[in-house]
Amino acid sequence: MARGLDLTLPPFIDRTLLRAREPPHPTFHHVEYQPSPSMKIPLHPDNTTVSIFKLSRDLLVALKAKAKEDGNTVSYSSYETLAAHVWRSVTKARAFPDDQVTKLYIATDGRSRLRPQLPPGYLGNVVFTATPLAAAGDLLSKPTSYVAGLIHDVLARMDDEYLRSALDYLEMQPDLSALNRGAHTYNCPNLGITSWVRLPIYDADFGWGRPVFMGPSVIAFEGLSFVLPSPTNDGSLSLFIALRTEHMKLFEKYLYEI
């Protein structure tokens, strides 16, 4: 529209496609809407640092190869292996006791998972959340394939039946504001890793040509992170992450250790 062209995809605004069933009947335990684990050992106050890390194509290939060790035959996605490595690296940097439980929040697009699929022009977010949980000791003592498997399994569970159950669960809540997410959701000992890799952010020409850089303007909460594609199509990715300042240097060290 900024260039005076016609709409290539008409908007679809029928919200009834995401209605709960009548009557609503959740068929799963929706741990994603339960409170996040808290720290077993209270933390002292600290500042938050936001950093951007480049993840080269070679590093991403090495991560996928590492997930194939120990005789693993499952083919994990690039996101699953990267998220597993980031989750482990953050856990190691935070120096948790072995019995500290940590929860990973994964924003999941429901458009292609619902049946029938939503129309391509459906307006608004259709974002659900997958949330593996693990004890720190398991994340650090077991192989990469174990952590990638936790992530793979919760994402595989996000099918039409599970998402319809989530809609029913939300319909039955007396106060949806109680489920609002914020610092209490992502802060230590927890983590959120949101992938923007498939968003066509570098094709967004508003009349001044192709963007040279795109990233979140602010990361509001410690423990929240985003994965973005490269502006040069070189196969690399960028990780934007907010962590406690005392943890960031150690995280950088562990992130690049494969």
Residue pairs with C-beta under 8 A, 6 or more apart in sequence:
1 7
2 205
2 206
2 207
3 205
3 207
9 120
9 121
10 121
11 121
11 123
12 118
12 119
12 120
12 121
12 122
12 123
13 123
15 124
17 114
17 118
17 122
18 126
18 167
19 167
20 167
20 168
20 170
20 171
20 172
21 164
21 167
21 168
24 167
24 168
24 169
24 171
24 172
25 168
26 165
26 166
26 168
26 169
26 172
27 161
27 165
27 168
28 162
28 165
28 166
28 169
30 165
30 166
30 169
31 131
31 133
32 105
32 128
32 129
32 130
32 131
32 166
33 166
33 169
33 170
33 179
36 103
36 184
36 185
36 186
36 190
37 100
37 101
37 102
37 103
37 133
37 189
37 190
38 189
39 100
39 188
39 189
40 97
40 99
40 100
41 97
41 100
43 188
43 244
46 244
46 245
46 246
47 244
47 245
48 222
48 242
48 243
48 244
48 245
49 242
49 243
49 244
49 245
49 248
50 219
50 240
50 241
50 242
51 240
51 241
51 243
51 248
51 252
52 215
52 238
52 239
52 240
53 238
53 239
53 241
53 252
53 255
54 236
54 237
54 238
55 82
55 236
55 237
55 238
55 239
56 235
56 236
57 234
57 235
57 236
59 256
59 258
60 78
60 81
60 82
60 235
60 236
60 237
62 258
63 78
63 81
63 82
63 84
63 85
63 144
63 258
64 76
64 78
64 81
66 81
66 144
66 258
67 76
67 80
67 81
67 84
67 144
67 145
67 148
68 145
69 143
69 144
69 145
70 143
70 145
72 143
72 145
72 149
74 145
74 148
74 149
74 152
76 84
76 145
76 148
76 149
76 151
76 152
77 152
79 151
79 195
79 197
79 227
80 148
80 151
80 152
80 155
81 144
81 148
82 227
82 237
83 104
83 106
83 148
83 151
83 193
84 144
84 147
84 148
84 150
84 151
85 144
85 147
85 255
85 258
86 191
86 193
86 225
86 239
86 241
86 255
87 102
87 104
87 139
87 147
87 151
87 191
87 193
88 139
88 140
88 144
88 147
88 254
89 251
89 254
89 255
90 191
90 223
90 243
90 247
90 251
91 102
91 136
91 139
91 140
92 140
92 250
92 254
93 243
93 247
93 248
93 250
93 251
93 253
93 254
94 136
94 188
94 189
94 244
94 247
95 250
96 102
96 136
96 189
97 136
97 137
98 135
98 136
98 137
98 140
98 141
99 135
99 136
99 137
100 135
100 136
100 189
101 133
101 134
101 135
101 136
101 189
102 133
102 134
102 135
102 136
102 139
102 189
102 190
102 191
103 131
103 132
103 133
103 189
103 190
103 191
104 131
104 132
104 133
104 134
104 151
104 190
104 191
104 192
104 193
105 129
105 131
105 181
105 185
105 186
105 190
105 191
105 192
105 193
106 129
106 130
106 131
106 132
106 151
106 154
106 155
106 192
106 193
106 194
107 127
107 128
107 129
107 192
107 194
107 195
108 127
108 128
108 129
108 130
108 155
108 158
109 126
109 127
110 118
110 126
110 127
110 128
110 158
110 163
111 117
111 118
111 122
111 126
113 128
113 158
113 159
113 160
113 163
114 126
114 160
114 163
114 164
115 160
118 126
128 158
128 163
128 166
130 151
130 154
130 155
130 157
130 158
131 154
132 150
132 151
132 153
132 154
134 147
134 150
136 189
138 146
139 147
170 176
170 179
173 179
182 220
182 221
183 220
183 221
183 222
185 192
185 221
186 192
186 221
186 222
186 223
186 224
187 221
187 222
187 223
188 222
188 223
188 244
188 247
190 223
191 223
191 224
191 225
192 221
192 223
192 224
192 225
193 225
193 226
193 227
194 224
194 225
194 226
194 227
195 226
195 227
196 226
196 227
196 228
196 229
197 227
197 228
197 229
197 237
199 229
201 211
201 214
201 228
201 229
202 210
202 211
202 214
202 229
202 231
203 210
204 211
204 214
205 211
211 231
212 231
213 231
214 228
214 231
215 226
215 228
215 238
215 240
216 226
216 240
219 225
219 226
219 240
219 241
219 242
220 242
221 242
222 242
222 243
222 244
223 242
223 243
224 241
224 242
225 239
225 240
225 241
225 242
226 239
226 240
226 241
227 237
227 238
227 239
227 240
228 237
228 238
228 240
229 237
229 238
230 236
230 237
230 238
239 255
241 251
243 251
